[in-house]
Amino acid sequence: MPRPTDIRVVDINITYDDFPFRTPLKFGGRVMDRHKLINVEVTVENKAKKHAVGFGSMPVGQVWAWPSNELSPDDTSAAMVDFAERIVLLVEGLQEYGHPIDLIFTASAEYHHSAKVIANRRGLSAPLPELAQLVAASPIDAALHDAFGKVNDVNSYNALSKEYMHHDLSEYLDEQFAGEYLDQYTLREPKARMPLYHLVGALDPLTAADVEAPIGDGLPETLADWIKADGLTHLKIKLNGEDLDWDVNRVLAVDAVAAETQAARGCSTWFYSVDFNEKCENVDYVLGFLSRIREQNPAAFDRIQYIEQPTHRDLKSHPDNKMHKAAAIKPVVIDESLIDYDALLLAREQGYSGVALKACKGHTEALFAAAAAQKFGMFLCVQDLTCPGYSFLHSASLAARIPGVAAIEGNSRQYCPAANKVWAHDFPGMFDITDGTVDTSLLQGLGLGF
């Protein structure tokens, strides 16, 4: 039966912003030094003919979403922008009323075909990868959820029940979820505060001795200075995955700086996550890494909360990369591989014990993954795409509404602070960090919450 809250798309506008990074970010053997943001504004009407405008924004993030040895980052970025514009036209052409979950579910059935069309137009040898498709379409997804909440005077996370949705989760996942709706897997109020995970990139200086050319913009320039300035208790360490000595020494060096700095400010408890960005050849590399950290510095080993995607993102082509032994020691979360429910099931079968949610893969897909991860008792975290401004607020709202997520990664303040200025004025508790946490209680307005 139709719902009075169902929406229809009236108009969509897409714009772009470009921001240089204040310092390069290295991960997975690649370096990123700028952002292009895709911004989508969608006007909708509900059955009562009331109109509202929703907004979505996300970095293109092609270096992460579409690493390529054949195409330049400019080429992959341009193709992702073309894809976003094609999906905008597709969604704008939908005539039916519905919940954002169903509108995106309908549109996503055309993603693969659209990716092939864009590849043909640009003379590419293969379509856009599925991860790149999700990232490019994610601002549209977010804008629909935001508009739905605003036109119906409700927070979007509180519009996921049977009252608003036409189908239970078995329609989108499988029969294990019969009779269940997303309200069972989300919170009615956001968590009040959440620890912030600070990124330690492979090029980032740890001490003053590591600073070769000071930036001089008034922001911290070393890990020690960041910890002191922001009161950090959670550090995400980017690793190589192809040089075990470097990886072990990097963690030990980070821990040495953190231990000295935390002791000076009277902090006794802090945590790490380690991210190999799928560069490890196999689980034996991870096991060797963990063994050496535990042997050389048991305290640093204990501080490691979880491990992100150690091996190749293509799980089907690498069935021998099983994570059971590593996951018996620390949670191992799927990240780049997580493109849909089937990928989550395969990752679980291959030994992954956790899920990294990302708003950049689409709000709808993130909600599905969050429900499945909770259903299966998996470790949950929310990761970043160096999301600035609105996209960071979106990512944080997701983390604040998913049970079991203990912290939120946010590193645009390190690499792309210029893109935060407007939003920091309105949400200072989300961008001005002093005690290592963000004030997610601010994210409870209509739509996506801000």
Wavefront OBJ file of the C-alpha trace (Angstrom):
o trace
v 0.000 0.000 0.000
v 1.249 3.533 -0.770
v 2.376 5.568 2.221
v 1.508 9.260 2.608
v 5.195 9.798 3.335
v 6.337 8.360 -0.017
v 8.326 10.801 -2.117
v 8.775 11.518 -5.802
v 11.788 13.309 -7.274
v 10.925 16.712 -8.736
v 14.356 18.067 -9.608
v 18.069 17.315 -9.077
v 21.059 19.618 -9.385
v 24.687 18.479 -9.311
v 27.682 20.738 -8.643
v 31.354 20.283 -7.810
v 33.980 21.756 -5.491
v 37.733 21.315 -5.699
v 40.029 21.515 -2.675
v 43.803 20.999 -2.486
v 45.181 19.052 0.474
v 47.368 20.889 2.976
v 49.647 17.844 2.995
v 49.704 14.661 0.859
v 48.081 11.461 2.114
v 49.757 8.174 1.241
v 47.948 4.846 1.498
v 48.040 1.567 -0.389
v 51.161 2.666 -2.249
v 49.386 5.697 -3.752
v 49.353 9.377 -2.868
v 46.328 11.685 -2.809
v 46.799 15.466 -2.725
v 43.409 16.984 -3.591
v 39.664 16.425 -3.481
v 36.835 16.895 -5.943
v 33.488 16.924 -4.147
v 30.286 15.838 -5.858
v 27.359 17.822 -4.412
v 23.771 16.845 -5.146
v 20.650 18.839 -4.288
v 17.358 17.017 -4.807
v 13.859 18.465 -4.586
v 11.109 15.987 -3.707
v 7.395 16.007 -3.007
v 5.390 13.628 -0.855
v 1.833 12.435 -1.396
v 0.520 15.578 0.320
v 2.315 17.598 -2.394
v 4.634 19.109 0.191
v 8.099 19.908 -1.168
v 11.533 19.824 0.452
v 15.157 19.893 -0.633
v 17.754 17.325 0.434
v 21.501 17.507 0.078
v 24.311 14.991 -0.358
v 28.048 15.452 -0.799
v 30.991 13.098 -1.165
v 34.579 13.191 -2.434
v 35.141 11.370 -5.701
v 37.923 9.443 -3.954
v 39.094 7.763 -7.147
v 42.548 6.910 -5.768
v 40.849 4.612 -3.260
v 37.708 3.594 -5.162
v 39.405 2.919 -8.498
v 43.153 2.307 -8.206
v 44.428 1.710 -11.736
v 47.758 1.013 -13.387
v 46.339 1.863 -16.821
v 44.405 5.067 -16.141
v 45.483 8.261 -14.437
v 43.596 9.551 -11.368
v 42.284 12.382 -13.554
v 40.870 9.844 -16.026
v 39.162 7.751 -13.348
v 37.828 10.869 -11.627
v 36.317 12.123 -14.884
v 34.644 8.769 -15.530
v 33.186 8.719 -12.003
v 31.814 12.228 -12.496
v 30.228 11.126 -15.780
v 28.693 8.173 -13.969
v 27.285 10.421 -11.210
v 25.688 12.688 -13.797
v 24.144 9.721 -15.595
v 22.675 8.396 -12.330
v 21.302 11.864 -11.549
v 19.391 11.781 -14.852
v 18.228 8.257 -14.121
v 16.899 9.119 -10.652
v 15.383 12.371 -11.901
v 13.459 10.337 -14.472
v 11.863 8.030 -11.899
v 8.144 8.762 -11.858
v 7.028 6.564 -8.978
v 6.594 7.570 -5.363
v 8.466 5.551 -2.770
v 10.819 5.360 0.175
v 14.456 6.356 -0.567
v 15.523 2.752 0.062
v 13.280 1.583 -2.782
v 14.154 4.446 -5.118
v 17.862 3.718 -4.761
v 17.267 -0.038 -4.932
v 15.519 0.538 -8.268
v 18.185 2.900 -9.597
v 21.075 0.662 -8.532
v 19.827 -2.078 -10.860
v 21.047 0.186 -13.681
v 24.489 0.921 -12.230
v 26.293 -1.868 -14.074
v 24.802 -0.916 -17.437
v 25.571 2.752 -16.830
v 29.161 1.858 -15.976
v 29.510 0.078 -19.310
v 27.996 3.037 -21.167
v 30.466 5.454 -19.572
v 33.368 3.110 -20.342
v 32.321 2.908 -24.007
v 31.974 6.673 -24.288
v 35.444 7.200 -22.857
v 37.073 4.311 -24.688
v 37.960 2.464 -21.490
v 38.891 -1.207 -21.570
v 36.517 -2.090 -18.713
v 33.511 -0.583 -16.913
v 33.832 1.408 -13.707
v 34.442 -0.987 -10.787
v 31.477 -1.546 -8.490
v 33.137 0.353 -5.647
v 33.649 3.385 -7.883
v 30.003 3.170 -8.942
v 28.827 3.220 -5.324
v 31.037 6.162 -4.404
v 29.955 8.226 -7.418
v 26.270 7.574 -6.711
v 26.498 8.068 -2.944
v 25.675 11.832 -2.902
v 22.399 11.097 -4.717
v 21.562 8.348 -2.231
v 22.268 10.657 0.712
v 20.279 13.533 -0.768
v 17.184 11.338 -1.172
v 17.299 10.190 2.466
v 17.874 13.775 3.599
v 14.961 15.096 1.525
v 12.663 12.300 2.683
v 13.179 13.232 6.308
v 12.794 16.945 5.695
v 9.602 16.699 3.658
v 8.058 14.439 6.316
v 9.382 16.345 9.367
v 11.348 13.408 10.709
v 14.956 12.404 11.195
v 15.805 9.974 8.392
v 17.117 7.341 10.821
v 13.680 7.369 12.464
v 11.962 6.739 9.130
v 13.169 3.161 8.656
v 10.315 1.284 10.302
v 7.271 -0.527 8.950
v 5.383 2.755 9.264
v 7.519 4.265 6.483
v 8.914 1.322 4.513
v 7.061 -0.923 2.081
v 9.199 -4.037 2.547
v 11.020 -5.784 5.331
v 14.736 -6.520 4.994
v 14.168 -9.893 3.359
v 13.324 -7.971 0.164
v 16.862 -6.581 0.009
v 18.955 -9.186 1.864
v 17.517 -12.678 2.418
v 14.913 -14.653 4.365
v 16.936 -14.508 7.583
v 15.626 -10.941 7.856
v 11.935 -11.701 7.292
v 9.736 -9.451 9.397
v 12.659 -7.188 10.339
v 13.101 -3.526 9.470
v 16.055 -1.185 9.691
v 14.687 0.524 12.797
v 15.709 -2.634 14.695
v 19.326 -1.999 13.724
v 19.523 1.782 14.238
v 19.206 4.087 17.260
v 16.379 6.559 17.774
v 18.788 9.148 19.184
v 22.418 9.622 18.175
v 25.139 8.715 20.645
v 26.018 11.885 22.526
v 29.781 11.811 21.946
v 32.130 9.519 20.054
v 35.932 9.166 20.043
v 37.607 10.387 16.872
v 40.072 8.165 15.020
v 43.014 10.286 13.805
v 44.887 9.066 10.744
v 48.648 8.512 10.789
v 49.455 8.388 7.078
v 52.594 6.767 5.719
v 54.115 10.195 4.969
v 52.996 11.905 8.167
v 55.761 13.163 10.500
v 55.736 11.709 13.990
v 58.180 14.136 15.607
v 59.735 17.518 14.807
v 62.784 15.717 13.425
v 60.564 14.209 10.697
v 59.311 17.602 9.441
v 61.302 18.393 6.297
v 59.342 21.465 5.177
v 57.071 23.086 7.786
v 53.633 24.084 6.500
v 53.321 26.941 8.950
v 49.543 27.286 8.803
v 48.985 27.135 12.548
v 47.754 23.540 12.594
v 49.758 20.739 14.254
v 52.456 19.253 12.045
v 53.523 16.167 13.995
v 51.694 13.285 15.618
v 52.808 14.448 19.049
v 51.392 17.913 18.403
v 48.090 16.516 17.106
v 47.678 14.328 20.205
v 48.291 17.299 22.496
v 46.125 19.740 20.534
v 43.115 17.474 20.048
v 43.401 15.195 23.108
v 43.473 12.150 20.851
v 42.944 8.622 22.150
v 42.388 6.745 18.858
v 45.008 6.492 16.100
v 44.609 4.761 12.737
v 47.994 3.719 11.331
v 48.456 3.320 7.575
v 50.873 0.472 6.804
v 52.728 -0.813 3.763
v 51.647 -4.451 3.570
v 54.693 -5.317 1.464
v 57.527 -4.519 3.880
v 57.142 -6.268 7.223
v 60.110 -4.561 8.854
v 58.768 -1.119 7.901
v 55.267 -1.947 9.147
v 56.458 -3.270 12.501
v 58.850 -0.370 13.004
v 56.159 2.150 12.039
v 53.764 0.856 14.692
v 56.534 0.789 17.299
v 57.557 4.339 16.375
v 53.948 5.570 16.572
v 53.551 3.870 19.936
v 56.760 5.424 21.270
v 55.556 8.919 20.356
v 52.053 8.251 21.635
v 53.273 6.771 24.923
v 55.500 9.745 25.678
v 52.855 12.283 24.693
v 49.988 10.549 26.486
v 52.066 10.185 29.654
v 52.840 13.905 29.597
v 49.140 14.740 29.524
v 48.149 12.067 32.056
v 46.342 9.715 29.671
v 46.743 5.991 30.343
v 44.376 4.464 27.777
v 44.457 4.838 23.999
v 43.898 2.649 20.945
v 45.115 1.853 17.432
v 43.656 0.442 14.273
v 46.023 -0.737 11.542
v 45.198 -0.481 7.854
v 47.125 -2.378 5.184
v 44.839 -1.178 2.346
v 44.750 -4.704 0.866
v 48.509 -4.823 0.165
v 49.357 -7.979 2.173
v 49.989 -11.062 0.066
v 48.264 -13.411 2.499
v 47.229 -13.971 6.101
v 50.707 -15.196 7.016
v 51.974 -11.640 6.586
v 49.350 -10.420 9.070
v 50.167 -13.204 11.521
v 53.876 -12.393 11.298
v 53.126 -8.708 11.871
v 50.995 -9.390 14.940
v 53.527 -11.852 16.344
v 56.386 -9.386 16.091
v 54.401 -6.513 17.603
v 53.315 -8.708 20.519
v 56.867 -9.945 21.071
v 58.552 -6.543 20.864
v 55.911 -4.380 22.542
v 53.015 -6.196 24.280
v 51.401 -2.892 25.279
v 51.294 -1.698 21.671
v 49.818 -5.059 20.644
v 47.081 -4.717 23.267
v 46.214 -1.251 21.959
v 45.384 -2.571 18.480
v 41.576 -2.669 18.326
v 41.202 -4.073 14.820
v 42.812 -4.676 11.429
v 41.443 -3.312 8.160
v 41.315 -5.240 4.866
v 44.800 -6.812 4.761
v 44.559 -8.590 1.394
v 43.158 -8.017 -2.095
v 39.674 -6.537 -2.447
v 38.626 -9.114 -5.057
v 37.599 -11.918 -2.707
v 36.310 -14.205 -5.443
v 39.627 -14.153 -7.305
v 41.623 -14.760 -4.118
v 39.748 -17.546 -2.288
v 42.918 -18.690 -0.499
v 43.203 -15.398 1.415
v 41.311 -16.625 4.444
v 41.424 -14.558 7.626
v 40.322 -17.080 10.275
v 43.702 -17.310 12.034
v 44.197 -13.544 12.179
v 40.585 -12.931 13.232
v 41.114 -15.295 16.166
v 43.672 -12.769 17.459
v 42.163 -9.386 16.492
v 38.993 -8.369 14.611
v 39.691 -8.228 10.864
v 37.263 -5.987 9.003
v 36.251 -5.988 5.352
v 36.529 -2.569 3.720
v 37.344 -2.233 0.004
v 35.649 -5.595 -0.659
v 32.344 -4.584 0.896
v 30.209 -3.624 -2.095
v 26.994 -5.504 -1.302
v 25.385 -8.157 0.889
v 26.826 -11.041 -1.139
v 30.320 -9.654 -0.595
v 29.678 -9.492 3.141
v 28.575 -13.132 3.188
v 31.641 -14.192 1.211
v 33.961 -12.213 3.476
v 32.412 -13.831 6.533
v 32.908 -17.246 4.925
v 36.561 -16.381 4.293
v 37.146 -15.500 7.926
v 36.593 -11.755 8.166
v 35.064 -10.961 11.546
v 34.135 -7.306 11.105
v 32.663 -4.728 8.762
v 33.896 -1.210 7.979
v 30.906 0.937 7.086
v 31.456 3.928 4.808
v 28.909 6.594 3.879
v 30.735 6.917 0.562
v 29.451 3.484 -0.505
v 25.911 4.803 -0.289
v 23.677 5.479 2.687
v 21.312 2.671 1.716
v 24.064 0.085 1.296
v 25.644 1.151 4.597
v 22.354 0.588 6.426
v 22.006 -2.877 4.892
v 25.576 -3.795 5.842
v 25.080 -2.480 9.378
v 21.970 -4.636 9.822
v 23.691 -7.758 8.494
v 26.806 -7.211 10.605
v 24.710 -6.890 13.753
v 22.651 -9.934 12.813
v 25.822 -12.014 12.459
v 27.569 -10.629 15.544
v 30.405 -8.991 13.586
v 32.699 -6.186 14.762
v 31.539 -2.784 13.454
v 33.373 0.421 12.678
v 32.749 3.462 10.472
v 35.590 4.596 8.229
v 36.357 7.790 6.383
v 37.214 8.870 2.829
v 38.903 12.012 4.155
v 35.332 13.314 4.123
v 35.129 17.094 4.644
v 32.262 19.327 5.674
v 28.842 17.892 4.966
v 30.194 14.473 4.034
v 31.934 14.168 7.415
v 28.721 15.087 9.237
v 26.965 12.413 7.187
v 29.590 9.804 8.058
v 29.446 10.780 11.734
v 25.645 10.606 11.805
v 25.870 7.056 10.484
v 28.346 6.096 13.214
v 26.213 7.756 15.884
v 23.074 5.851 14.861
v 24.506 2.325 14.491
v 24.694 0.247 17.695
v 28.124 -1.237 18.319
v 30.124 1.431 16.503
v 32.474 2.824 19.126
v 34.398 5.530 17.259
v 34.365 7.618 14.090
v 37.260 8.262 11.739
v 37.607 11.836 10.536
v 40.776 13.095 8.930
v 39.729 15.997 6.687
v 40.774 18.344 9.503
v 44.326 17.065 8.889
v 44.437 16.983 5.093
v 41.611 19.156 3.760
v 40.611 21.658 6.478
v 39.654 24.394 3.988
v 36.574 22.375 3.019
v 35.377 22.351 6.652
v 35.227 26.078 7.302
v 31.555 26.743 6.574
v 30.349 23.656 8.396
v 32.679 24.151 11.365
v 30.999 27.495 12.029
v 27.599 25.830 12.464
v 28.804 22.608 14.108
v 31.893 23.540 16.152
v 31.561 20.453 18.357
v 32.076 18.276 15.302
v 35.159 20.044 13.952
v 36.917 21.725 16.893
v 38.369 18.758 18.754
v 39.821 19.219 22.238
v 39.147 16.003 24.163
v 39.518 13.427 21.386
v 35.758 13.195 20.799
v 33.122 14.715 18.526
v 29.764 16.033 19.724
v 27.425 13.759 17.779
v 24.466 14.906 19.913
v 24.279 17.800 17.442
v 23.209 15.436 14.638
v 19.520 14.970 15.439
v 17.746 17.410 13.164
v 15.412 16.585 10.298
v 16.690 14.564 7.356
v 20.150 13.133 7.917
v 20.350 15.185 11.086
v 22.141 18.438 10.284
l 1 2 3 4 5 6 7 8 9 10 11 12 13 14 15 16 17 18 19 20 21 22 23 24 25 26 27 28 29 30 31 32 33 34 35 36 37 38 39 40 41 42 43 44 45 46 47 48 49 50 51 52 53 54 55 56 57 58 59 60 61 62 63 64 65 66 67 68 69 70 71 72 73 74 75 76 77 78 79 80 81 82 83 84 85 86 87 88 89 90 91 92 93 94 95 96 97 98 99 100 101 102 103 104 105 106 107 108 109 110 111 112 113 114 115 116 117 118 119 120 121 122 123 124 125 126 127 128 129 130 131 132 133 134 135 136 137 138 139 140 141 142 143 144 145 146 147 148 149 150 151 152 153 154 155 156 157 158 159 160 161 162 163 164 165 166 167 168 169 170 171 172 173 174 175 176 177 178 179 180 181 182 183 184 185 186 187 188 189 190 191 192 193 194 195 196 197 198 199 200 201 202 203 204 205 206 207 208 209 210 211 212 213 214 215 216 217 218 219 220 221 222 223 224 225 226 227 228 229 230 231 232 233 234 235 236 237 238 239 240 241 242 243 244 245 246 247 248 249 250 251 252 253 254 255 256 257 258 259 260 261 262 263 264 265 266 267 268 269 270 271 272 273 274 275 276 277 278 279 280 281 282 283 284 285 286 287 288 289 290 291 292 293 294 295 296 297 298 299 300 301 302 303 304 305 306 307 308 309 310 311 312 313 314 315 316 317 318 319 320 321 322 323 324 325 326 327 328 329 330 331 332 333 334 335 336 337 338 339 340 341 342 343 344 345 346 347 348 349 350 351 352 353 354 355 356 357 358 359 360 361 362 363 364 365 366 367 368 369 370 371 372 373 374 375 376 377 378 379 380 381 382 383 384 385 386 387 388 389 390 391 392 393 394 395 396 397 398 399 400 401 402 403 404 405 406 407 408 409 410 411 412 413 414 415 416 417 418 419 420 421 422 423 424 425 426 427 428 429 430 431 432 433 434 435 436 437 438 439 440 441 442 443 444 445 446 447 448 449 450
